[in-house]
């Protein structure tokens, strides 16, 4: 059985992040290890954006730099 956690975002925000490779389980693990929720979300998104390959298109680089700069 999987627990449902409140990630503090709407369904649309969640779907947009998942489409970019965001992993909510990684975010929750980072929070459990003591990271702040904001840093945990940022790190989870950065990992998702780069886990399969480095950014290659201008759009992918813009998304990566936006996540990195937050």
WOGIQUI-V476582 format. One record per backbone hydrogen bond with DSSP energy under -1.0 kcal/mol. NH is the residue of the N-H (numbers start at 1). CO is the residue of the C=O. E is the energy in kcal/mol with one decimal. If there is no record, write none. Layout:
nh:NH co:CO e:E
nh:NH co:CO e:E
This chain:
nh:14 co:10 e:-2.5
nh:15 co:11 e:-2.7
nh:16 co:12 e:-2.2
nh:17 co:13 e:-2.2
nh:18 co:14 e:-2.7
nh:19 co:15 e:-2.0
nh:20 co:17 e:-1.0
nh:21 co:18 e:-1.8
nh:22 co:17 e:-2.4
nh:27 co:23 e:-1.8
nh:28 co:24 e:-2.4
nh:29 co:25 e:-2.3
nh:30 co:26 e:-2.6
nh:31 co:27 e:-2.1
nh:32 co:28 e:-2.4
nh:33 co:29 e:-1.5
nh:34 co:31 e:-1.6
nh:35 co:30 e:-2.4
nh:40 co:36 e:-2.8
nh:41 co:37 e:-2.2
nh:42 co:38 e:-2.1
nh:43 co:39 e:-2.9
nh:44 co:40 e:-2.2
nh:45 co:41 e:-2.3
nh:46 co:42 e:-2.5
nh:47 co:43 e:-2.6
nh:48 co:44 e:-2.1
nh:49 co:45 e:-2.4
nh:50 co:46 e:-1.1
nh:51 co:47 e:-1.3
nh:61 co:57 e:-2.4
nh:62 co:58 e:-2.4
nh:63 co:59 e:-2.4
nh:64 co:60 e:-2.4
nh:65 co:61 e:-3.0
nh:66 co:62 e:-2.2
nh:67 co:63 e:-2.3
nh:68 co:64 e:-2.7
nh:69 co:65 e:-2.3
nh:70 co:66 e:-1.1
